[in-house]
Structure formats: structure tokens, C-alpha cells
Amino acid sequence: MENYRLYNGMWIYKHAPHTELQIDAQTIQQILHAGGFAIRNTYNFDCTSRQPTNQPTNQPTNFWYVIKDKFGDMEELPTKTRNQVRRALKNFDYQIIDKEYMLQNGYDVYKRASESYAITAVPPTQDAFQKRIMNSTENDEFWGAISKESGKLVAIAINHISENTCDYRALKAYPEEMKKYVYYGLIFTMNKYYLQEKSFKYVCDGARSATNHSNIQPFLMEKFNFRKAYCNMHIYYKWWFGLIVKILYPFRKLIPINSAKALLAMHGMQG
């Protein structure tokens, strides 16, 4: 129980993904008894890169985390990406910011970024955003990109530290700052800090997206050499909710509700 958190009705593991194990029937019942509709259980993390040398190559699974576990500085980046990072570093200062600064300046960035997604994402209210920041723990770190021209916060990151890894849980920027490559400098600076300076095991941008609402994961893999760490994933439902999912799954392309479409897409990623 203490290893999972409830997110939009589904229990998900709240620690570094490489530490999650396959759960047993008793644990499933205990967690579902506490609320929610389902549990997402991932295990066998990064299975295709951990195979014995005398065994056939493991086949990629349908589910993965997007991670980076090596940092090669500017030299590892494509030439165009290097130039974009350098331009960003000229335009913005990137730094860890404290909770108070995030509370005062972060909400508008979060809201404007969410409103710009191709798939509509409902941003949290200001009260909900402030509650999230206030409830953060010592394992959460906030980063900001501050315009050298205006002195204004124009991009933020909300990260979670766990078991010598860092999870990039939220990356948000003003849409108009994208043409100045604000994300390039932020991601490069954080990668350098966590992988080179802190010697973390890896940084992670979360699990395979069921909505692709921001396209951040393909961007990280193409520009910054993030990779897919394949794993097994299974969803355990309360019996009646699982029945609804199985009935609706054949009609998933006809479902207009984004949250339902995302759940049905994830259902098909199991294996």
C-alpha cells in the first residue's frame, strides 16, 4: 500500500521504476480495497538491456519508461541541437528555485503551457497548483528558466528524487518562448546536473504516454538521446470496472472522452 499513490482513480508506483516488483493477489486486493478503480503494475524494468549474454535477445514489450542513463555533454548531441542549446543558454538562466518562488511565479507558466497542447489538457486551478507545491516533500526539486532580458520566469520543471534517480514529472514553458529553445537549455542543464554532477543512476520522463498530449518523449529521444527502458506492465481492476473496460475496448476508437480513450489505450499496452 505505502508504495503506491492514487492518480486519477488508478494506483501507480511512487518510487523509482527499477525498484517495482510484480505484485501478488493479496497485495492487489489490499490496494483496491483502499479505493480507486485499478492498479498499474510495472516490473522487469529495462528488460532488454539486462539479458544474459548467452540468451537470445529479449523482444521489446509494449510498455516502457523513457530514461537517460549516460551524459556525454555537448559532444553527444546532433550539431543542430548543440546550436539550439547554446542559443538557449545565452537567453536564459537555469537554476533550482525554492518553493516560495514557485508559488509566486509558477502557476501562469503551468497554465499557459497546458492550454497550448494539441490535445486539450485542463490545467489545475491556482489553488490546486499551490496545494501541489505546498505539499511537496524534500524529495521534490523545482527548476526555473529565467529570461535574461526580462528577468521573468518563463519555464519550470517539477522533479522527484528517489533511489538515486530523478523523475521529470512536469516540464512547462510559455509557448512563445519555444522559438528561443527554452526547453533545450533546461533539459541539457538538468541532465548535466543529475547525471554528471550528482552521478544519478538515470533521469526519467515517466512511462509511455497514453495520450501523447505534449510530444515531449519523442523530443527527448530524438534530441537528447533518451531511450526506452522496456518493462512488463499489467493493470488490475476492480471486477466491475474491468468488465466495463473489456466491453468498451473494441470500440475504443469511437470513444470521445480523452480520459477514457487514454485508459483504453493503456489497457492495450499490457504484456
Contacts in CASP RR format, 6 or more apart in sequence:
PFRMAT RR
TARGET T0000
AUTHOR 0000-0000-0000
METHOD contacts of the structure
MODEL  1
MENYRLYNGMWIYKHAPHTELQIDAQTIQQILHAGGFAIRNTYNFDCTSR
QPTNQPTNQPTNFWYVIKDKFGDMEELPTKTRNQVRRALKNFDYQIIDKE
YMLQNGYDVYKRASESYAITAVPPTQDAFQKRIMNSTENDEFWGAISKES
GKLVAIAINHISENTCDYRALKAYPEEMKKYVYYGLIFTMNKYYLQEKSF
KYVCDGARSATNHSNIQPFLMEKFNFRKAYCNMHIYYKWWFGLIVKILYP
FRKLIPINSAKALLAMHGMQG
1 30 0 8 1.000
1 31 0 8 1.000
1 34 0 8 1.000
3 13 0 8 1.000
3 14 0 8 1.000
3 15 0 8 1.000
3 20 0 8 1.000
4 11 0 8 1.000
4 12 0 8 1.000
4 13 0 8 1.000
4 14 0 8 1.000
4 31 0 8 1.000
4 39 0 8 1.000
5 11 0 8 1.000
5 12 0 8 1.000
5 14 0 8 1.000
6 35 0 8 1.000
6 36 0 8 1.000
8 259 0 8 1.000
9 35 0 8 1.000
9 36 0 8 1.000
9 37 0 8 1.000
9 38 0 8 1.000
10 36 0 8 1.000
10 37 0 8 1.000
10 38 0 8 1.000
10 39 0 8 1.000
10 40 0 8 1.000
10 235 0 8 1.000
10 263 0 8 1.000
11 31 0 8 1.000
11 32 0 8 1.000
11 36 0 8 1.000
11 38 0 8 1.000
11 39 0 8 1.000
11 40 0 8 1.000
12 39 0 8 1.000
12 40 0 8 1.000
13 20 0 8 1.000
13 40 0 8 1.000
13 41 0 8 1.000
13 42 0 8 1.000
15 162 0 8 1.000
15 163 0 8 1.000
16 162 0 8 1.000
16 163 0 8 1.000
16 164 0 8 1.000
16 165 0 8 1.000
16 167 0 8 1.000
16 201 0 8 1.000
16 204 0 8 1.000
17 42 0 8 1.000
17 45 0 8 1.000
17 65 0 8 1.000
17 204 0 8 1.000
17 206 0 8 1.000
17 207 0 8 1.000
17 229 0 8 1.000
17 231 0 8 1.000
18 45 0 8 1.000
18 46 0 8 1.000
18 163 0 8 1.000
18 165 0 8 1.000
18 201 0 8 1.000
18 229 0 8 1.000
19 163 0 8 1.000
20 41 0 8 1.000
20 42 0 8 1.000
20 43 0 8 1.000
20 45 0 8 1.000
21 43 0 8 1.000
22 41 0 8 1.000
22 43 0 8 1.000
22 44 0 8 1.000
22 232 0 8 1.000
22 234 0 8 1.000
23 31 0 8 1.000
23 39 0 8 1.000
23 41 0 8 1.000
23 236 0 8 1.000
28 39 0 8 1.000
28 236 0 8 1.000
31 39 0 8 1.000
32 38 0 8 1.000
32 39 0 8 1.000
32 236 0 8 1.000
32 238 0 8 1.000
36 238 0 8 1.000
37 237 0 8 1.000
37 238 0 8 1.000
37 241 0 8 1.000
38 235 0 8 1.000
38 236 0 8 1.000
38 237 0 8 1.000
38 238 0 8 1.000
38 241 0 8 1.000
38 242 0 8 1.000
38 263 0 8 1.000
39 235 0 8 1.000
39 236 0 8 1.000
40 233 0 8 1.000
40 234 0 8 1.000
40 235 0 8 1.000
40 266 0 8 1.000
41 233 0 8 1.000
41 234 0 8 1.000
41 235 0 8 1.000
41 236 0 8 1.000
42 63 0 8 1.000
42 65 0 8 1.000
42 207 0 8 1.000
42 231 0 8 1.000
42 232 0 8 1.000
42 233 0 8 1.000
43 231 0 8 1.000
43 232 0 8 1.000
44 231 0 8 1.000
44 232 0 8 1.000
45 65 0 8 1.000
45 229 0 8 1.000
45 231 0 8 1.000
46 65 0 8 1.000
46 67 0 8 1.000
46 229 0 8 1.000
46 230 0 8 1.000
46 231 0 8 1.000
47 58 0 8 1.000
47 61 0 8 1.000
47 230 0 8 1.000
47 231 0 8 1.000
47 232 0 8 1.000
48 57 0 8 1.000
48 58 0 8 1.000
48 59 0 8 1.000
48 60 0 8 1.000
48 230 0 8 1.000
49 229 0 8 1.000
51 57 0 8 1.000
51 58 0 8 1.000
58 230 0 8 1.000
60 228 0 8 1.000
60 230 0 8 1.000
61 230 0 8 1.000
61 231 0 8 1.000
61 232 0 8 1.000
61 233 0 8 1.000
61 271 0 8 1.000
62 233 0 8 1.000
62 268 0 8 1.000
62 269 0 8 1.000
62 270 0 8 1.000
62 271 0 8 1.000
63 207 0 8 1.000
63 208 0 8 1.000
63 230 0 8 1.000
63 231 0 8 1.000
63 232 0 8 1.000
63 233 0 8 1.000
63 269 0 8 1.000
63 270 0 8 1.000
63 271 0 8 1.000
64 207 0 8 1.000
64 208 0 8 1.000
64 228 0 8 1.000
64 229 0 8 1.000
64 230 0 8 1.000
64 231 0 8 1.000
65 204 0 8 1.000
65 206 0 8 1.000
65 207 0 8 1.000
65 208 0 8 1.000
65 228 0 8 1.000
65 229 0 8 1.000
65 231 0 8 1.000
66 204 0 8 1.000
66 205 0 8 1.000
66 206 0 8 1.000
66 207 0 8 1.000
66 208 0 8 1.000
66 217 0 8 1.000
66 220 0 8 1.000
66 221 0 8 1.000
66 226 0 8 1.000
66 227 0 8 1.000
66 228 0 8 1.000
66 229 0 8 1.000
67 202 0 8 1.000
67 203 0 8 1.000
67 204 0 8 1.000
67 205 0 8 1.000
67 226 0 8 1.000
67 227 0 8 1.000
67 229 0 8 1.000
68 191 0 8 1.000
68 195 0 8 1.000
68 202 0 8 1.000
68 203 0 8 1.000
68 204 0 8 1.000
68 220 0 8 1.000
68 224 0 8 1.000
68 225 0 8 1.000
68 226 0 8 1.000
68 227 0 8 1.000
69 195 0 8 1.000
69 201 0 8 1.000
69 202 0 8 1.000
69 203 0 8 1.000
70 76 0 8 1.000
70 195 0 8 1.000
70 225 0 8 1.000
71 191 0 8 1.000
71 192 0 8 1.000
71 195 0 8 1.000
71 196 0 8 1.000
73 192 0 8 1.000
73 196 0 8 1.000
74 82 0 8 1.000
74 85 0 8 1.000
76 225 0 8 1.000
77 85 0 8 1.000
77 188 0 8 1.000
77 223 0 8 1.000
77 224 0 8 1.000
77 225 0 8 1.000
78 223 0 8 1.000
81 184 0 8 1.000
81 223 0 8 1.000
81 224 0 8 1.000
84 181 0 8 1.000
84 184 0 8 1.000
85 181 0 8 1.000
85 184 0 8 1.000
85 185 0 8 1.000
85 188 0 8 1.000
87 180 0 8 1.000
87 181 0 8 1.000
87 184 0 8 1.000
88 180 0 8 1.000
88 181 0 8 1.000
88 182 0 8 1.000
88 183 0 8 1.000
88 184 0 8 1.000
88 185 0 8 1.000
88 186 0 8 1.000
88 188 0 8 1.000
89 185 0 8 1.000
89 188 0 8 1.000
89 189 0 8 1.000
90 148 0 8 1.000
91 147 0 8 1.000
91 148 0 8 1.000
91 149 0 8 1.000
91 180 0 8 1.000
91 181 0 8 1.000
91 182 0 8 1.000
92 145 0 8 1.000
92 146 0 8 1.000
92 147 0 8 1.000
92 148 0 8 1.000
92 154 0 8 1.000
92 155 0 8 1.000
92 180 0 8 1.000
92 182 0 8 1.000
92 185 0 8 1.000
92 186 0 8 1.000
93 145 0 8 1.000
93 146 0 8 1.000
93 148 0 8 1.000
94 143 0 8 1.000
94 144 0 8 1.000
94 145 0 8 1.000
94 146 0 8 1.000
94 185 0 8 1.000
94 186 0 8 1.000
94 189 0 8 1.000
94 190 0 8 1.000
95 143 0 8 1.000
95 144 0 8 1.000
95 146 0 8 1.000
96 141 0 8 1.000
96 142 0 8 1.000
96 143 0 8 1.000
96 144 0 8 1.000
97 142 0 8 1.000
97 143 0 8 1.000
97 144 0 8 1.000
97 153 0 8 1.000
97 156 0 8 1.000
98 142 0 8 1.000
99 133 0 8 1.000
99 134 0 8 1.000
99 136 0 8 1.000
99 142 0 8 1.000
101 142 0 8 1.000
101 153 0 8 1.000
102 133 0 8 1.000
102 142 0 8 1.000
102 156 0 8 1.000
103 130 0 8 1.000
103 133 0 8 1.000
103 134 0 8 1.000
105 152 0 8 1.000
105 153 0 8 1.000
106 129 0 8 1.000
106 153 0 8 1.000
106 156 0 8 1.000
107 126 0 8 1.000
107 129 0 8 1.000
107 130 0 8 1.000
109 153 0 8 1.000
109 154 0 8 1.000
109 155 0 8 1.000
109 156 0 8 1.000
109 172 0 8 1.000
109 173 0 8 1.000
109 174 0 8 1.000
110 123 0 8 1.000
110 124 0 8 1.000
110 129 0 8 1.000
110 156 0 8 1.000
110 170 0 8 1.000
110 172 0 8 1.000
111 123 0 8 1.000
111 126 0 8 1.000
111 129 0 8 1.000
112 172 0 8 1.000
112 174 0 8 1.000
112 175 0 8 1.000
113 172 0 8 1.000
113 173 0 8 1.000
113 174 0 8 1.000
113 175 0 8 1.000
114 121 0 8 1.000
114 122 0 8 1.000
114 123 0 8 1.000
114 172 0 8 1.000
115 121 0 8 1.000
115 123 0 8 1.000
116 175 0 8 1.000
117 213 0 8 1.000
117 214 0 8 1.000
118 213 0 8 1.000
118 215 0 8 1.000
119 211 0 8 1.000
119 212 0 8 1.000
119 213 0 8 1.000
119 258 0 8 1.000
120 258 0 8 1.000
121 213 0 8 1.000
121 214 0 8 1.000
123 129 0 8 1.000
124 132 0 8 1.000
133 142 0 8 1.000
136 142 0 8 1.000
136 158 0 8 1.000
139 160 0 8 1.000
139 161 0 8 1.000
139 162 0 8 1.000
140 158 0 8 1.000
140 159 0 8 1.000
140 160 0 8 1.000
140 161 0 8 1.000
141 159 0 8 1.000
141 160 0 8 1.000
141 161 0 8 1.000
141 166 0 8 1.000
142 156 0 8 1.000
142 157 0 8 1.000
142 158 0 8 1.000
142 159 0 8 1.000
143 156 0 8 1.000
143 157 0 8 1.000
143 159 0 8 1.000
143 186 0 8 1.000
143 189 0 8 1.000
143 190 0 8 1.000
144 153 0 8 1.000
144 155 0 8 1.000
144 156 0 8 1.000
144 157 0 8 1.000
144 186 0 8 1.000
145 153 0 8 1.000
145 154 0 8 1.000
145 155 0 8 1.000
145 156 0 8 1.000
145 173 0 8 1.000
145 177 0 8 1.000
145 182 0 8 1.000
145 185 0 8 1.000
145 186 0 8 1.000
146 152 0 8 1.000
146 153 0 8 1.000
146 154 0 8 1.000
147 154 0 8 1.000
147 177 0 8 1.000
154 173 0 8 1.000
154 174 0 8 1.000
154 177 0 8 1.000
154 182 0 8 1.000
155 171 0 8 1.000
155 172 0 8 1.000
155 173 0 8 1.000
155 174 0 8 1.000
155 177 0 8 1.000
155 182 0 8 1.000
155 183 0 8 1.000
155 186 0 8 1.000
156 170 0 8 1.000
156 171 0 8 1.000
156 172 0 8 1.000
156 173 0 8 1.000
157 168 0 8 1.000
157 170 0 8 1.000
157 171 0 8 1.000
157 172 0 8 1.000
157 186 0 8 1.000
157 190 0 8 1.000
158 169 0 8 1.000
158 170 0 8 1.000
159 166 0 8 1.000
159 167 0 8 1.000
159 168 0 8 1.000
159 169 0 8 1.000
159 190 0 8 1.000
160 166 0 8 1.000
160 167 0 8 1.000
160 169 0 8 1.000
161 167 0 8 1.000
163 201 0 8 1.000
164 200 0 8 1.000
164 201 0 8 1.000
165 200 0 8 1.000
165 201 0 8 1.000
165 202 0 8 1.000
165 203 0 8 1.000
165 204 0 8 1.000
166 190 0 8 1.000
166 194 0 8 1.000
166 200 0 8 1.000
166 202 0 8 1.000
166 203 0 8 1.000
166 204 0 8 1.000
167 203 0 8 1.000
167 204 0 8 1.000
167 205 0 8 1.000
167 206 0 8 1.000
168 190 0 8 1.000
168 203 0 8 1.000
168 204 0 8 1.000
168 205 0 8 1.000
168 206 0 8 1.000
169 206 0 8 1.000
171 183 0 8 1.000
171 186 0 8 1.000
171 187 0 8 1.000
171 205 0 8 1.000
171 214 0 8 1.000
171 216 0 8 1.000
173 182 0 8 1.000
173 183 0 8 1.000
173 186 0 8 1.000
174 182 0 8 1.000
183 219 0 8 1.000
184 223 0 8 1.000
187 220 0 8 1.000
187 223 0 8 1.000
187 224 0 8 1.000
188 224 0 8 1.000
190 203 0 8 1.000
191 203 0 8 1.000
191 224 0 8 1.000
194 200 0 8 1.000
194 203 0 8 1.000
195 202 0 8 1.000
195 203 0 8 1.000
202 229 0 8 1.000
205 216 0 8 1.000
205 217 0 8 1.000
205 220 0 8 1.000
205 226 0 8 1.000
206 217 0 8 1.000
207 233 0 8 1.000
208 217 0 8 1.000
208 228 0 8 1.000
208 269 0 8 1.000
209 217 0 8 1.000
210 262 0 8 1.000
210 263 0 8 1.000
210 265 0 8 1.000
210 266 0 8 1.000
210 269 0 8 1.000
211 258 0 8 1.000
211 261 0 8 1.000
211 262 0 8 1.000
211 265 0 8 1.000
217 226 0 8 1.000
220 226 0 8 1.000
221 227 0 8 1.000
221 228 0 8 1.000
232 271 0 8 1.000
233 269 0 8 1.000
233 270 0 8 1.000
233 271 0 8 1.000
234 270 0 8 1.000
234 271 0 8 1.000
235 266 0 8 1.000
235 267 0 8 1.000
235 270 0 8 1.000
237 245 0 8 1.000
245 263 0 8 1.000
245 264 0 8 1.000
245 267 0 8 1.000
248 255 0 8 1.000
248 260 0 8 1.000
248 264 0 8 1.000
249 264 0 8 1.000
249 267 0 8 1.000
249 268 0 8 1.000
252 261 0 8 1.000
252 264 0 8 1.000
252 265 0 8 1.000
255 261 0 8 1.000
255 264 0 8 1.000
END
